[in-house]
């Protein structure tokens, strides 16, 4: 069985490794960029996906340069605690929650893909420009930057090429660009002193704005941590939309959040010391009624891109990859396997996409601001005794990363070459 994957990000490479582990050997990943240059800032991998990396033999490689996230703490802009919960091992999971550089995770997946499937398993400078779907067989057309064209016949094409997926566009040609919610995100990483436990994710917010901070690496010599931060707010002023260099971006961020007080962090210094600040709109994709067309299916952001709330982007891409490989190994017929994969994953991801449009568990900050816009002394004056815990539990169940499920469900490891 020949399997072709479009996209060499987390989703595509996790799919390649998962397929090999399930017994498939003829797997090739095609990447549009001319070289495999992992990029991106920080991300979180929840315990349900860390379990999958462990079962693939990748946990040691990933956690060598990662932070085991110990807690999630949410605050109002004044730095008053709204909600705190243990995470990962501290919460009783058998696997940690990891905060890590996206580049490190992609590198570990790419190295494992090549180790298992050979150096030729990842083909760069190959942009998908066309699909010819016939029953039981698909022909994918790729072009390089010098105009050379390559047509690949395949038994299965997996679209794992991100939020602006060329595979998805071929299946849904009238969909258009990803919609935005009017929020703009500014992101960066900077070395600084540890804050809170030194392994904490802190989220601050009101009803419109958010600030997220967490460490993704540690320097044992200097005792400093690499802090990944994200600031999100509506761009309401023309000068904010035109900000291009780092100084202009810093000015916009500090005008919006300069008086906020994340515990243990000098926010103004953090922003000023960040060498490179990225800016882009907050976008997602509308849920799809269908992921699979014949021998073509979607995976990761290509299938269900969602707003970055609740640490579910990379997490769910890894789960997709494992579930798809498991069904392909379990079913003799590819069509049956793809239907089973979609029936298991698509309804759940649709619900999660919709939850993230209300900012998932972070909506407690919106609620806190609306109920007590001037702040509060005791959170019990704002929320009922079990209200916050129920919001957190409900979101974990929606994303299937609640402790009972992650610790006890059957393994997705599968064997049997085809």
N, C-alpha and C positions, 0 to 999 in steps of 0.2 A: 504494500500500500504506500503510495507516494503522497506525502503531506507537505504542503507549501504554506508558510506563514509570512504574512506581510506585516513588517514592523519588528524592530529589534529593541523595543523598550522592555519594561518589566513584564508586561503581559505576554509578548511574543517569545521572549527568552524563557520565561517560566513555563510556557506551553511546550517549547522544544525539549527542555529538561524533563518535564512531566511525561511527555510522549515517549521519550527514550526509556524512562523508568517503567512505563507500562508495556514495553516490548516492541515499540515501533523504531525502525532503524533508518528509513528513508525519509528524513525530515530536513527541510532547508528553510532558513530564515532569510528573507530579502529585506534590505534596508535602503530607503531612498537616499540617505546622506552618503557622501563619498567615503566616509570612514566611520568606524564605530567609535565615536567620541562621547562617552557618557557625560551628561550634563545635568543640571538641576541642583536644587538646594536640598533642604531636609524633608524627610517624610517619616511617618509612623507606620509600623507594621504591628497589627494587633495579634494577640496570641493565637487566634484561629489560623492565620496565615503563617506565623512563626512555626506552628506545628507542622505545616506542610513543608516548609523549608528544612525543618529537622528531618522529616521522613525522606526527603530527597538528598540528605547528607550535606546540606549547605549551611546549617546553623552556625557551625564553628567559623566558617569563612566570613559570614555576615556580622556576627556579634563581636569579632575581634576589634572592629573600629566603630562600635555602636554604643549607645547608652541604654541600659535597661531601665525603662521608664517606670518609676515607682508610684507616682501619683498624678492625678489630674485635679487641678484646683482652679475654680472660676471665681472671678472678682468683678465688682463694679468698678467704674473708672477711678474711684477714690481709693481703691486697694482694699475694700472691705470684702471679706470672704462671703460668697453666696453658696457655693457647693464644693465639697472636696470628696474624692473617693480614691481608694487604693487602685493600682493597676498592675497587670501582669502577675509576677510571682507573689508580690505583696498582697494581691487580692485572692490568692488561692488557686490561680491557674497553674497547670503543670508546665507551661511555657511562658517565657517573658513577653512583654511588649517592648519593642525595640524602636528607638529613635536613631535614624541613620541618614547619612548622605545618600541621595538617590544615585549619584555616580558610583558609590561603592557597591550598592546593591546590584546595579546593572552590570558592573565589572565582574562581580562574583558569578552572576548568572551567565554572562557571556563566556567566561573562562570555563565554566562547567559544561556549557553547550558544546564548545569546541573540544573539550576533553572527551566527552561522550560520543559525539557525532563526527568529529574531525574538523580540521581547519576550514574546509569548504562548506561547512554547514551554515555559515553566516556569509551572505553575499551582500556587499555594500554597493553604493552608486547604482541602485536598481529601483526606480520609482514605478509603482504600478500605474499604468495608464489605460488598461482595458481588460475586460472580462468577456469571455465567450463561454456561456454555460450551456451544456448539453446534458441529457440524462446520464448520471453516473460519471461524468467527466467534465472538467473545467480547464479551459486554457486561459492562462494569465499572461498579459503582455507587460513587460517591464522595459523601461528605457534608462540609459545612462546619461550623464551630463554632456557627453560628446555626441549624443544622438543615436548611439547604437541601440538596437532593439533586440529583445530576447523574449521568445514565447515559450512558456513552460506548461506542459500538460500535467495535470495533477488529479489525484483521486479525491483530495480534500484541500480546500483553500480556507485558511483561517485569517480573518481580518483582525489584526491586533495592532493596527496602525494609528491608534490614538483618537483624540477628540475630533480631528479633521481627517478622519479615515477616508482613504480613496476607495477602499472596498465598500464601506457603507454608502458612499456617494454613488457608486455604481449600482447598488441595490435600491437606493432611494434618491434618484437623480434630482428630484424636485425639492429636496429638504432645505437646502441653503445653509448658510453659516450657522455656527452655534449661537444661541441666544444669550444675551447678557441680562443680569438683573439690575444693572445700573451701578454696581459696586466696582471699585477699582482696588486691586491688591498691589501692595508694595512689599517686596521680599528681599531679605539679605541674610548673610551669616557674618558673625564677628566674634573674635575671641574675647572672653571676658571672665569675670569672677563667677563661680557657681552661685545660684540663688535657690532659696527654699531648701529642699533636700539635696540639691545638686543633681537630682534625677527626676525633676518635676516638669510637667507641662502646665504652664500658666496661661489662662485665657481671661482677658478682660473685655468688657463690652457694655454698651447701652442698647438702645433700641435700633440703632443704625450702624454702629461702628464696632469693629473687633480688633483686638491685638492678641496675638498668640506668640508665645516664646517657649522654646525648649532646647536643651543641649543635644547635639548629635555626635560629639566626639570629646575626648578628654586628653589633655597633655599632662602626663603624670609628673613631668619634670617641673613645670611651672604651676601646676595645680589650677590651670585655667581650663575652661570648656569652650567649645565652639557653639555659640548660641544661634539657632535658627529662629528668625522672627518674621512674622507676617502681620501687616497692618492693612485693614480693609475698611473702606468708607466710600460713600457716594462722592463722585467728582462733580461738584456743583459749580465750580468756578473755572472760567476759561483758562486762567493761568495754570491751574492744576492739570488740565488736559494737555497743555502744551509743554509741561515740564519734561525736559529731556536729559539734562546732565544730573549728576549725583547731588550737587548743591541745590538745584531747584527741587529735586524730589525730597530732599531732607526738609526744605522749607515747607513744602506742602504737608508732609507727615506731621511735623512739629506744630504746624498751625492747627491741625485737626486733633492731635493727641498729646501735645506738649505738656499739658497739665495732668495727664494720667499718672497713676502711681503704682506700677507693678511692684509687688513686694521684693525687696532685695536687689532691685535693678534701677540704675540711673538711666531712664529712658532717653533723655536728651543726649547723654554721652554715648549710649549704645548706637543711636542713629548716626550721630556725627562720626563715629569711628568705623562705621561699616564702609568698606572700600568700594563696593559695587552694589547698587540697588536696582532691582528689576521691577518693572511696572507692567501690569497687563490687566485687562478686564476680567471680572469673575463671570465665567461662562459655564454652561453645562449643555446637555442634550435632552430633548424631549424623549420620554420613554417610547420605545418602539413596540408595535403590535407583533413583530416577528423578527427574529435574528437570523434564521436559517432559510436559505433558498437552494434547494438541491444539495450539491456538495460544497456549498459556501456557507460559512457561519461567522459570527462576530464574537469578540472576546474583549474584556477589559473596557477601557474608555471608548473604544469603537462601538461597543454595544450599549454602554450605560454610563457615560461620563456624568459626574455629579459635582455639585459644589463641594469645596474642600472643608467639610465639617465632619467631625467624628472619626477621622483617620481611616477612611474606608477606600480611598482611591487605589493605592498599591495593594492594600490588603485584599480587596475583592478581585483584583486582576489575578493574583496568585491562586485564590480559591477557584475562579473560573477555569484556569489552566488545569488544575488538578481534577476538577469534576469532569471536564471535557475528556481528558485522557482516560479517566476511570470508565466512563461510559463507552468510549471507543474500544477499550480492551474487553469490556464485558459483553458487548453486543456484536454478533457476527455481521450484521448489516449496518453499514455506515449511516444510512438514513434513519434507522431506528435509534442509533446512538445519538445522533444530532438532535432528534426530537426529544429524547430523554434528557439530554443536557439542557436544552432550552426550557423544557417543562420544569426542571428543577431550579434553574437559575433566573430566568427572566421575570417571573412574578415577584420573586424576592427582591431583585434589583430594582424593579419598577417602584416597589414600595419604599425602598431605601432612597432612590432618587427623589421621590416626592417628600420624604422626611427631611432630606438635606436641603430642599428648597425653603424649609422653615428653619434651617441651620441646625438640624438634628438636636443633640443634647444641649447645644449652646443657646437654644431658645430660652433657657432659664434666665439668661442675662437680659434678654428682651423683656421677659415677664417681670424681673426684679426692677428694671428701670421704670416700667409703666406703673407698677404698683407703688414704688418709692423713688420718684425721680430725683429727689434731693438727697438720697442716701438713707441709711438706716443704721441703728446700733446693734440690733439683734435680728438675724435672718428669720427667726421664729415669729417675728412680728409681721413678716411679709409672706411667708409660705407655711402651709400646713405641715404637720409632722412628717408625713410620708410622701408629700407631693414631689419633692425633688428626687427622692430615691426611685419613685415609680417612673419618672421621666427617663432616668438613666437606665433602669432595668428594661423598660419598653424599647428603647433604642437598641440596646444590646441584643434583645430577642429578634428585632427586625433584621439586624445585620448578621444574625446567627453567630455572635461572638460572646454570648452569655457563658458563664463559667461552666455550668452543668453540661451544656452541649459540647463545648470545646474539649473538656476533659474526658468525656465518656463516649462520644459518638464513634462509630466504626471507622477504621482507617480507610483513606482513599487510595492507598497503595494498591497497584494492580500489576499483574504480569501476564505473560503469554504473547509472544511475538506473532504478528500477522504479516 
